[in-house]
Amino acid sequence: MSKNLYLRVPDPFDSSTSARLKRMGVLQPNGEVNTETMKAFIHIFAGLFFDDLCDFYSDQEQLTVVATAFSELAERKDCQNIYLLISLQYDTVRKPLPDPIWWLAGCAPALSQFCFGFVERLLSLLSDPANKGKEMITHEITDRCTG
C-alpha cells in the first residue's frame, strides 16, 4: 500500500458549489439565496448543533462560554469568525463539519445569512427554559449573552 494515500475533502470553492446549493434549494436558479429554504436549513443545523453541544459539554458554564462567544461575534457582525467558531466547535465535539455547511463557504451571501441566522437560533435554543432538562440550561445563559 502506498504511503501517499489521503482523504480527499470536497473543495467548497469549486465550480460545483453553487450547483450543489441550487440542488439543495438553498440558492434559487438565478443564484439568489432562497430565504425560506435557508430558514429551514438554519433550524435543522442549529438544532443538531445544539444537541451535539449539550451531549458533549457536561455543565452549564461550558455552554455559557460557547453562547457568549457566538453572541459577541454576532454583535460585531463577524460572519467569518462565526463560521470559524462553528467549525472549531464541531472539532471540539469530535464531529465533522456537515458538508452542506462546508459548501456555504463558497457562497458569501448564503454564508452570511446562515451564520447570523444560525447564531440567533442557537442562542434561542440555549436560552429556552423548555430545554433545561438533560441539558441543565437556565436563564443565566440568556442573562450573560444579552445582558
KEMIZA-303919 format. One record per residue (C-alpha): chain; x, y, z. Coordinates in pm, whole numbers, plus 50000, padded with zeros to 5 digits. Layout:
<atom><mol>A</mol><X>X</X><Y>Y</Y><Z>Z</Z></atom>
...
% end
This chain:
<atom><mol>A</mol><X>50000</X><Y>50000</Y><Z>50000</Z></atom>
<atom><mol>A</mol><X>50123</X><Y>50347</Y><Z>49916</Z></atom>
<atom><mol>A</mol><X>50216</X><Y>50582</Y><Z>50200</Z></atom>
<atom><mol>A</mol><X>50075</X><Y>50874</Y><Z>49999</Z></atom>
<atom><mol>A</mol><X>49710</X><Y>50784</Y><Z>50049</Z></atom>
<atom><mol>A</mol><X>49495</X><Y>51067</Y><Z>50176</Z></atom>
<atom><mol>A</mol><X>49131</X><Y>51151</Y><Z>50211</Z></atom>
<atom><mol>A</mol><X>49001</X><Y>51393</Y><Z>49959</Z></atom>
<atom><mol>A</mol><X>48790</X><Y>51670</Y><Z>50112</Z></atom>
<atom><mol>A</mol><X>48548</X><Y>51848</Y><Z>49879</Z></atom>
<atom><mol>A</mol><X>48667</X><Y>52194</Y><Z>49786</Z></atom>
<atom><mol>A</mol><X>48392</X><Y>52442</Y><Z>49882</Z></atom>
<atom><mol>A</mol><X>48520</X><Y>52684</Y><Z>49620</Z></atom>
<atom><mol>A</mol><X>48499</X><Y>52455</Y><Z>49321</Z></atom>
<atom><mol>A</mol><X>48258</X><Y>52527</Y><Z>49041</Z></atom>
<atom><mol>A</mol><X>48007</X><Y>52274</Y><Z>49169</Z></atom>
<atom><mol>A</mol><X>47939</X><Y>52462</Y><Z>49494</Z></atom>
<atom><mol>A</mol><X>47662</X><Y>52682</Y><Z>49358</Z></atom>
<atom><mol>A</mol><X>47515</X><Y>52387</Y><Z>49170</Z></atom>
<atom><mol>A</mol><X>47507</X><Y>52184</Y><Z>49491</Z></atom>
<atom><mol>A</mol><X>47341</X><Y>52468</Y><Z>49680</Z></atom>
<atom><mol>A</mol><X>47087</X><Y>52510</Y><Z>49400</Z></atom>
<atom><mol>A</mol><X>47003</X><Y>52138</Y><Z>49406</Z></atom>
<atom><mol>A</mol><X>46950</X><Y>52162</Y><Z>49783</Z></atom>
<atom><mol>A</mol><X>46722</X><Y>52462</Y><Z>49728</Z></atom>
<atom><mol>A</mol><X>46946</X><Y>52700</Y><Z>49925</Z></atom>
<atom><mol>A</mol><X>47006</X><Y>52904</Y><Z>49611</Z></atom>
<atom><mol>A</mol><X>46746</X><Y>52992</Y><Z>49353</Z></atom>
<atom><mol>A</mol><X>46821</X><Y>52929</Y><Z>48984</Z></atom>
<atom><mol>A</mol><X>46930</X><Y>53294</Y><Z>48950</Z></atom>
<atom><mol>A</mol><X>47187</X><Y>53249</Y><Z>49229</Z></atom>
<atom><mol>A</mol><X>46997</X><Y>53443</Y><Z>49497</Z></atom>
<atom><mol>A</mol><X>46958</X><Y>53289</Y><Z>49842</Z></atom>
<atom><mol>A</mol><X>46624</X><Y>53114</Y><Z>49886</Z></atom>
<atom><mol>A</mol><X>46520</X><Y>53270</Y><Z>50218</Z></atom>
<atom><mol>A</mol><X>46254</X><Y>53012</Y><Z>50306</Z></atom>
<atom><mol>A</mol><X>46485</X><Y>52718</Y><Z>50245</Z></atom>
<atom><mol>A</mol><X>46764</X><Y>52893</Y><Z>50434</Z></atom>
<atom><mol>A</mol><X>46535</X><Y>52932</Y><Z>50738</Z></atom>
<atom><mol>A</mol><X>46471</X><Y>52557</Y><Z>50739</Z></atom>
<atom><mol>A</mol><X>46842</X><Y>52491</Y><Z>50679</Z></atom>
<atom><mol>A</mol><X>46931</X><Y>52711</Y><Z>50978</Z></atom>
<atom><mol>A</mol><X>46673</X><Y>52545</Y><Z>51204</Z></atom>
<atom><mol>A</mol><X>46791</X><Y>52196</Y><Z>51114</Z></atom>
<atom><mol>A</mol><X>47163</X><Y>52259</Y><Z>51155</Z></atom>
<atom><mol>A</mol><X>47135</X><Y>52483</Y><Z>51462</Z></atom>
<atom><mol>A</mol><X>46912</X><Y>52221</Y><Z>51626</Z></atom>
<atom><mol>A</mol><X>47156</X><Y>51941</Y><Z>51551</Z></atom>
<atom><mol>A</mol><X>47445</X><Y>52156</Y><Z>51670</Z></atom>
<atom><mol>A</mol><X>47259</X><Y>52240</Y><Z>51992</Z></atom>
<atom><mol>A</mol><X>47209</X><Y>51869</Y><Z>52064</Z></atom>
<atom><mol>A</mol><X>47576</X><Y>51798</Y><Z>51991</Z></atom>
<atom><mol>A</mol><X>47685</X><Y>52072</Y><Z>52231</Z></atom>
<atom><mol>A</mol><X>47451</X><Y>51952</Y><Z>52505</Z></atom>
<atom><mol>A</mol><X>47564</X><Y>51593</Y><Z>52460</Z></atom>
<atom><mol>A</mol><X>47931</X><Y>51691</Y><Z>52476</Z></atom>
<atom><mol>A</mol><X>47951</X><Y>51959</Y><Z>52745</Z></atom>
<atom><mol>A</mol><X>47885</X><Y>51840</Y><Z>53096</Z></atom>
<atom><mol>A</mol><X>47791</X><Y>52165</Y><Z>53266</Z></atom>
<atom><mol>A</mol><X>47615</X><Y>52493</Y><Z>53216</Z></atom>
<atom><mol>A</mol><X>47932</X><Y>52703</Y><Z>53245</Z></atom>
<atom><mol>A</mol><X>48082</X><Y>52541</Y><Z>52935</Z></atom>
<atom><mol>A</mol><X>47765</X><Y>52608</Y><Z>52737</Z></atom>
<atom><mol>A</mol><X>47765</X><Y>52967</Y><Z>52861</Z></atom>
<atom><mol>A</mol><X>48118</X><Y>53020</Y><Z>52731</Z></atom>
<atom><mol>A</mol><X>48017</X><Y>52892</Y><Z>52386</Z></atom>
<atom><mol>A</mol><X>47698</X><Y>53100</Y><Z>52382</Z></atom>
<atom><mol>A</mol><X>47888</X><Y>53413</Y><Z>52485</Z></atom>
<atom><mol>A</mol><X>48147</X><Y>53366</Y><Z>52211</Z></atom>
<atom><mol>A</mol><X>47876</X><Y>53332</Y><Z>51945</Z></atom>
<atom><mol>A</mol><X>47684</X><Y>53629</Y><Z>52086</Z></atom>
<atom><mol>A</mol><X>47989</X><Y>53856</Y><Z>52081</Z></atom>
<atom><mol>A</mol><X>48072</X><Y>53766</Y><Z>51722</Z></atom>
<atom><mol>A</mol><X>47713</X><Y>53827</Y><Z>51613</Z></atom>
<atom><mol>A</mol><X>47714</X><Y>54168</Y><Z>51783</Z></atom>
<atom><mol>A</mol><X>48026</X><Y>54256</Y><Z>51583</Z></atom>
<atom><mol>A</mol><X>47863</X><Y>54121</Y><Z>51263</Z></atom>
<atom><mol>A</mol><X>48169</X><Y>53898</Y><Z>51219</Z></atom>
<atom><mol>A</mol><X>48045</X><Y>53633</Y><Z>50979</Z></atom>
<atom><mol>A</mol><X>48387</X><Y>53484</Y><Z>50906</Z></atom>
<atom><mol>A</mol><X>48467</X><Y>53422</Y><Z>51271</Z></atom>
<atom><mol>A</mol><X>48118</X><Y>53287</Y><Z>51338</Z></atom>
<atom><mol>A</mol><X>48184</X><Y>53032</Y><Z>51064</Z></atom>
<atom><mol>A</mol><X>48525</X><Y>52958</Y><Z>51212</Z></atom>
<atom><mol>A</mol><X>48372</X><Y>52915</Y><Z>51560</Z></atom>
<atom><mol>A</mol><X>48111</X><Y>52676</Y><Z>51421</Z></atom>
<atom><mol>A</mol><X>48393</X><Y>52475</Y><Z>51263</Z></atom>
<atom><mol>A</mol><X>48601</X><Y>52480</Y><Z>51580</Z></atom>
<atom><mol>A</mol><X>48307</X><Y>52369</Y><Z>51794</Z></atom>
<atom><mol>A</mol><X>48243</X><Y>52076</Y><Z>51559</Z></atom>
<atom><mol>A</mol><X>48610</X><Y>51982</Y><Z>51605</Z></atom>
<atom><mol>A</mol><X>48571</X><Y>52015</Y><Z>51982</Z></atom>
<atom><mol>A</mol><X>48271</X><Y>51781</Y><Z>51992</Z></atom>
<atom><mol>A</mol><X>48464</X><Y>51546</Y><Z>51762</Z></atom>
<atom><mol>A</mol><X>48227</X><Y>51562</Y><Z>51470</Z></atom>
<atom><mol>A</mol><X>48295</X><Y>51667</Y><Z>51112</Z></atom>
<atom><mol>A</mol><X>48152</X><Y>51991</Y><Z>50981</Z></atom>
<atom><mol>A</mol><X>47848</X><Y>51882</Y><Z>50777</Z></atom>
<atom><mol>A</mol><X>47911</X><Y>51906</Y><Z>50402</Z></atom>
<atom><mol>A</mol><X>47618</X><Y>52145</Y><Z>50340</Z></atom>
<atom><mol>A</mol><X>47768</X><Y>52393</Y><Z>50588</Z></atom>
<atom><mol>A</mol><X>48111</X><Y>52343</Y><Z>50430</Z></atom>
<atom><mol>A</mol><X>47970</X><Y>52422</Y><Z>50087</Z></atom>
<atom><mol>A</mol><X>47831</X><Y>52754</Y><Z>50212</Z></atom>
<atom><mol>A</mol><X>48189</X><Y>52881</Y><Z>50240</Z></atom>
<atom><mol>A</mol><X>48193</X><Y>52916</Y><Z>49863</Z></atom>
<atom><mol>A</mol><X>47887</X><Y>53146</Y><Z>49854</Z></atom>
<atom><mol>A</mol><X>47924</X><Y>53467</Y><Z>50058</Z></atom>
<atom><mol>A</mol><X>47556</X><Y>53575</Y><Z>50055</Z></atom>
<atom><mol>A</mol><X>47437</X><Y>53231</Y><Z>50169</Z></atom>
<atom><mol>A</mol><X>47716</X><Y>53204</Y><Z>50426</Z></atom>
<atom><mol>A</mol><X>47635</X><Y>53542</Y><Z>50577</Z></atom>
<atom><mol>A</mol><X>47262</X><Y>53470</Y><Z>50605</Z></atom>
<atom><mol>A</mol><X>47336</X><Y>53127</Y><Z>50750</Z></atom>
<atom><mol>A</mol><X>47588</X><Y>53244</Y><Z>51011</Z></atom>
<atom><mol>A</mol><X>47372</X><Y>53521</Y><Z>51156</Z></atom>
<atom><mol>A</mol><X>47058</X><Y>53309</Y><Z>51150</Z></atom>
<atom><mol>A</mol><X>47245</X><Y>53016</Y><Z>51300</Z></atom>
<atom><mol>A</mol><X>47365</X><Y>53223</Y><Z>51597</Z></atom>
<atom><mol>A</mol><X>47019</X><Y>53369</Y><Z>51653</Z></atom>
<atom><mol>A</mol><X>46860</X><Y>53023</Y><Z>51651</Z></atom>
<atom><mol>A</mol><X>47133</X><Y>52866</Y><Z>51866</Z></atom>
<atom><mol>A</mol><X>47108</X><Y>53139</Y><Z>52131</Z></atom>
<atom><mol>A</mol><X>46731</X><Y>53100</Y><Z>52128</Z></atom>
<atom><mol>A</mol><X>46765</X><Y>52726</Y><Z>52190</Z></atom>
<atom><mol>A</mol><X>47023</X><Y>52777</Y><Z>52463</Z></atom>
<atom><mol>A</mol><X>46806</X><Y>53026</Y><Z>52648</Z></atom>
<atom><mol>A</mol><X>46473</X><Y>52844</Y><Z>52612</Z></atom>
<atom><mol>A</mol><X>46359</X><Y>52718</Y><Z>52956</Z></atom>
<atom><mol>A</mol><X>46195</X><Y>52420</Y><Z>52785</Z></atom>
<atom><mol>A</mol><X>46544</X><Y>52291</Y><Z>52701</Z></atom>
<atom><mol>A</mol><X>46679</X><Y>52277</Y><Z>53052</Z></atom>
<atom><mol>A</mol><X>46606</X><Y>51909</Y><Z>53124</Z></atom>
<atom><mol>A</mol><X>46908</X><Y>51696</Y><Z>53034</Z></atom>
<atom><mol>A</mol><X>47097</X><Y>51999</Y><Z>52910</Z></atom>
<atom><mol>A</mol><X>47093</X><Y>52177</Y><Z>53252</Z></atom>
<atom><mol>A</mol><X>47033</X><Y>52515</Y><Z>53091</Z></atom>
<atom><mol>A</mol><X>46887</X><Y>52806</Y><Z>53286</Z></atom>
<atom><mol>A</mol><X>46812</X><Y>53171</Y><Z>53232</Z></atom>
<atom><mol>A</mol><X>47169</X><Y>53251</Y><Z>53335</Z></atom>
<atom><mol>A</mol><X>47281</X><Y>53191</Y><Z>52976</Z></atom>
<atom><mol>A</mol><X>47031</X><Y>53446</Y><Z>52849</Z></atom>
<atom><mol>A</mol><X>47141</X><Y>53699</Y><Z>53108</Z></atom>
<atom><mol>A</mol><X>47508</X><Y>53659</Y><Z>53019</Z></atom>
<atom><mol>A</mol><X>47451</X><Y>53668</Y><Z>52642</Z></atom>
<atom><mol>A</mol><X>47212</X><Y>53961</Y><Z>52632</Z></atom>
<atom><mol>A</mol><X>47299</X><Y>54150</Y><Z>52950</Z></atom>
% end
